[in-house]
């Protein structure tokens, strides 16, 4: 039988290998770590960036690459709720049925389209190329189709479409507009005391990139030394604070590398300063940080204590976090000790200390600018888990302080269940106590309310939403 002639092949595009984009691949890897391992971006991203900078050849990162990768990761996490609502409007299935890696690529693409100045065609093509590399050609087509729908409108247009009207559901409207879970919106609104403008300003501030703030540890570094660094400007409220404007890198500051200065939000600095300057009755020789990890406040307290010849005991329940405290305090000019101990079951005698700080574990709703993924992980029921611990630590602190001494109860959450409710409940059980007015101990800081406790706010003070109550033991 004679051989049949072969049909000519239909003309078509030859297969093209997907183009690897190191910046977007790194951003995708960071988002996967946050999703799969419950990691925090501020812990995952630095080592990834460091490794990328150390590479040779075309995959080696420069400063612009690092800045873009950082913006893609944090911007996507901050606006995740808004982007989910937009993506849900563009797919033909419930969002929970979209594979998480696909959703991460889509979210990165949506952020580039709606949250950056990257041209639409470049945002779509770069995202599709990323999908081809990390997901395969089939799912890359799905990514392409969805992002082309998203690209038809800008962010304002999409928000008008996917956010319910404010008059019909204020909390859900704000949740979608500002990318916060509804229960968080409700809790923050209660803490602010009502009013639309305040809650909108706070939610918007949570979505802004926070400044990097340094602390010059007294006796070891000075603000003037830090101000000699490029991109450094004075802090707003703390005399030891120096802010790094956009692009400033803490790791490039010699005093930070040597431990003489550290990265510490001004709200955190103010809490330590308020305790250090609170009026005492009697001696001022022994200080306690009862929840010292990871060590920022302990390092500042230790330096302030050293100026007065006082001793600091820094206690942290988790041994690995106690190690971080020891590292932060290494080189402190005055006497100190770091121990691993539980503040609810003290390793010290009652009435041993003149000043005591308990910065208690909490939901972290006051630091959503720095840990944007926390808003999506926390649940209302988490409050019930923290409540007994917070009360137990404050009770332990009141037992540790002598009569005439002062306790500072602090938390990086403005939720009323973690702040005023805790203080009120514990003080009912300890009649020999009185609340001190903390406001005069934060000189120059505006908007501190009616007192005697203090609540700081990102949109008012430019700090994390730190809460502080000062309690003197009277008997």
Residue pairs with C-beta under 8 A, 6 or more apart in sequence:
18 129
18 132
18 133
18 140
19 129
19 133
20 59
20 133
21 126
21 129
21 130
21 133
22 52
22 58
22 59
22 61
22 65
23 61
23 65
23 68
23 69
23 72
24 69
24 72
24 108
24 126
24 127
24 129
24 130
25 130
25 133
25 134
26 48
26 49
26 52
26 69
27 69
27 72
27 73
27 76
27 108
28 101
28 104
28 105
28 108
28 130
28 134
29 48
30 41
30 44
30 45
30 48
30 69
30 73
31 73
31 76
31 77
31 104
31 107
31 108
32 100
32 101
32 104
33 39
33 44
34 40
34 41
34 44
34 77
34 373
35 100
35 104
36 100
38 377
40 371
40 373
40 374
41 73
41 74
41 77
41 371
41 372
41 373
42 370
42 371
45 69
45 70
45 73
48 69
49 61
49 66
49 69
49 70
52 59
52 60
52 61
52 65
52 66
52 69
53 60
53 61
53 66
54 60
55 61
61 69
63 247
67 247
71 116
72 108
72 111
72 112
74 209
74 372
75 111
75 115
75 116
76 83
76 104
76 107
76 108
76 110
76 111
77 372
77 373
78 179
78 206
78 207
78 372
79 111
79 114
79 115
79 179
79 207
80 107
80 179
80 372
80 373
80 376
81 175
81 176
81 179
81 180
81 181
81 375
81 376
82 159
82 162
82 176
82 177
82 178
82 179
83 106
83 107
83 110
83 111
83 114
83 179
84 95
84 103
84 107
85 162
85 163
85 176
86 110
86 114
86 150
86 158
86 162
87 95
87 98
87 103
87 106
87 107
87 110
87 146
87 150
88 94
88 95
88 162
89 158
89 161
89 162
90 146
90 149
90 150
91 98
91 146
95 103
98 106
99 139
101 134
101 135
102 131
102 135
102 139
102 142
102 143
105 127
105 130
105 131
105 134
105 135
105 143
106 127
106 143
106 146
106 147
108 127
108 130
109 123
109 124
109 126
109 127
109 143
109 146
109 147
109 150
110 147
110 150
112 118
112 122
112 123
112 126
112 127
113 120
113 123
113 124
113 147
113 150
113 151
114 150
114 154
114 155
114 158
115 155
116 123
118 126
120 151
123 147
123 151
124 144
124 147
124 148
124 151
127 143
127 147
128 140
128 143
128 144
128 147
129 140
131 139
131 140
131 143
131 144
132 140
135 143
150 158
153 161
159 176
159 177
162 176
163 172
163 173
163 176
163 177
164 172
164 173
164 176
165 173
166 173
166 174
166 196
170 196
171 182
171 185
171 186
171 189
172 182
174 180
174 185
174 199
174 200
174 203
175 181
175 182
175 184
175 185
177 203
178 185
178 200
178 203
178 204
178 206
178 207
179 207
180 188
180 203
180 206
180 368
180 375
181 375
181 376
181 378
183 379
183 380
184 365
184 375
184 378
185 199
185 203
187 365
187 415
187 416
188 199
188 202
188 203
188 365
188 414
188 415
189 199
190 416
191 414
191 415
191 416
191 419
191 455
192 198
192 199
192 202
192 414
192 457
198 459
201 459
202 457
202 458
202 459
204 459
205 369
205 457
205 458
205 459
206 368
206 369
206 372
206 375
206 458
207 369
207 372
208 369
208 458
209 246
209 369
210 265
210 369
210 370
210 458
211 243
211 244
211 245
211 462
212 243
212 244
212 248
212 250
212 263
213 235
213 241
213 242
213 243
213 244
213 263
213 264
213 265
213 266
213 269
214 226
214 232
214 241
214 242
214 243
214 244
214 250
214 253
214 256
214 261
214 262
214 263
214 264
215 238
215 240
215 241
215 242
215 261
215 262
215 263
215 264
215 269
215 296
215 299
215 300
216 222
216 223
216 225
216 226
216 240
216 241
216 242
216 255
216 260
216 261
217 240
217 260
217 261
217 262
217 299
217 300
217 303
217 332
218 240
218 300
218 303
218 304
218 306
218 307
219 303
219 306
219 307
219 333
219 334
220 255
220 259
220 260
220 261
220 303
220 331
220 332
220 333
221 255
221 260
221 261
223 234
223 235
223 239
223 240
223 241
223 242
225 255
225 261
226 232
226 242
226 253
226 255
226 261
227 233
227 234
227 242
229 242
229 244
229 248
229 252
229 253
230 248
231 244
231 245
231 246
231 247
231 248
232 242
232 243
232 244
232 245
232 248
233 242
233 243
233 244
233 245
234 241
234 242
234 243
235 241
235 242
235 243
235 266
235 269
236 243
236 266
236 461
236 462
237 266
237 269
237 270
237 442
237 444
237 445
237 461
237 463
238 266
238 269
238 270
238 273
240 269
240 273
240 300
241 264
241 266
241 269
244 250
250 256
250 263
251 257
253 261
255 261
256 262
256 263
258 331
259 327
259 328
259 330
259 331
260 331
262 296
262 299
262 328
263 296
264 296
264 297
264 300
265 367
265 370
265 463
265 464
265 466
266 461
266 462
266 463
267 366
267 412
267 456
267 461
267 463
267 464
267 465
267 466
268 296
268 297
268 359
268 412
268 464
268 466
269 300
270 442
270 445
270 456
270 463
270 466
270 468
271 297
271 357
271 359
271 408
271 410
271 466
271 468
272 297
272 300
272 301
272 304
272 357
273 300
273 304
273 441
273 442
274 408
274 438
274 441
274 442
274 454
274 468
274 470
275 301
275 355
275 357
275 406
275 408
275 470
276 301
276 304
276 305
276 355
277 441
278 355
278 406
278 408
278 436
278 438
278 441
278 470
278 472
279 406
279 436
280 354
280 355
280 404
280 405
280 406
281 403
281 404
281 405
281 472
282 354
282 402
282 404
282 405
283 354
284 308
284 310
284 354
284 355
285 309
285 310
285 311
285 354
286 310
286 311
286 313
286 352
286 353
286 354
286 355
287 301
287 305
287 310
287 311
287 312
287 313
287 353
287 354
287 355
287 356
287 357
288 312
288 313
288 315
288 348
288 352
288 353
288 355
288 356
288 357
288 397
288 400
288 401
289 297
289 298
289 301
289 312
289 313
289 314
289 315
289 356
289 357
289 359
290 315
290 343
290 356
290 357
290 358
290 393
290 396
290 397
290 400
291 315
291 316
291 317
291 343
291 357
291 358
291 359
291 360
291 361
291 393
292 298
292 314
292 315
292 316
292 321
292 322
292 325
292 338
293 316
293 317
293 318
293 321
293 322
293 324
293 325
294 321
294 324
294 325
294 328
295 314
295 324
295 325
295 326
295 327
295 328
295 329
296 328
297 357
297 359
298 312
298 314
298 325
298 328
298 329
298 338
299 328
299 329
299 332
301 312
301 357
302 312
302 314
302 329
302 332
302 334
302 336
303 332
303 333
303 334
305 311
305 312
305 334
305 336
306 332
306 333
306 334
306 335
307 334
309 334
310 334
310 354
311 334
311 335
311 336
311 337
312 329
312 332
312 334
312 335
312 336
312 337
313 336
313 337
313 339
313 348
313 353
314 322
314 325
314 329
314 336
314 337
314 338
314 339
315 322
315 338
315 339
315 340
315 341
315 343
315 347
316 322
316 325
316 338
316 339
316 340
316 341
317 340
317 341
317 342
317 343
318 340
319 340
322 338
322 339
322 340
325 338
326 338
329 336
329 338
339 347
341 347
343 358
343 392
343 393
343 396
343 397
344 389
344 392
344 393
344 395
344 396
345 396
346 396
346 399
346 400
348 400
350 399
350 400
351 399
351 400
351 401
351 402
351 403
352 400
352 402
353 400
353 401
353 402
353 405
354 401
354 402
354 405
354 406
355 401
355 405
355 406
355 407
355 408
356 397
356 400
356 401
356 405
356 406
356 407
356 408
357 397
357 407
357 408
357 410
358 393
358 394
358 396
358 397
358 407
358 408
358 409
358 410
359 410
359 411
359 412
360 386
360 389
360 390
360 393
360 394
360 409
360 410
360 411
360 418
360 422
361 386
361 389
361 390
362 386
362 390
362 411
362 412
362 413
362 415
362 418
363 374
363 378
363 382
363 383
363 386
363 413
363 415
363 418
364 371
364 374
364 378
364 412
364 413
365 374
365 375
365 378
365 412
365 413
365 414
365 415
365 465
366 411
366 412
366 413
366 414
366 456
366 464
366 465
366 466
366 467
367 374
367 412
367 464
367 465
368 374
368 375
369 458
369 464
370 464
383 415
383 417
383 418
386 418
387 417
387 418
387 422
390 411
390 418
390 422
391 422
391 425
391 426
394 407
394 409
394 422
394 423
394 426
395 426
395 429
395 430
397 407
397 409
398 407
398 426
398 430
398 433
398 471
398 473
401 407
401 473
402 473
403 432
403 473
403 474
403 475
404 472
404 473
404 474
405 472
405 473
406 436
406 470
406 471
406 472
406 473
407 470
407 471
407 472
407 473
408 468
408 469
408 470
408 471
409 422
409 423
409 468
409 469
409 470
409 471
410 466
410 467
410 468
410 469
411 418
411 419
411 422
411 466
411 467
412 464
412 465
412 466
412 467
413 419
413 465
413 467
414 455
414 457
414 465
414 467
418 467
419 453
419 455
419 467
419 469
420 453
420 469
423 435
423 453
423 469
423 471
427 433
427 435
427 471
430 473
431 475
432 473
432 474
432 475
433 471
433 472
433 473
433 474
434 471
434 472
434 474
435 452
435 453
435 469
435 470
435 471
436 452
436 470
436 471
436 472
437 451
437 452
437 470
438 448
438 451
438 452
438 453
438 454
438 468
438 469
438 470
439 448
439 449
439 451
439 452
439 454
441 470
442 448
442 454
445 456
445 461
446 460
446 461
447 457
447 460
447 461
448 454
448 455
449 455
452 469
452 470
453 467
453 468
453 469
453 470
454 467
454 468
454 469
455 465
455 466
455 467
455 468
456 463
456 464
456 465
456 466
456 467
456 468
457 463
457 465
458 464
458 465
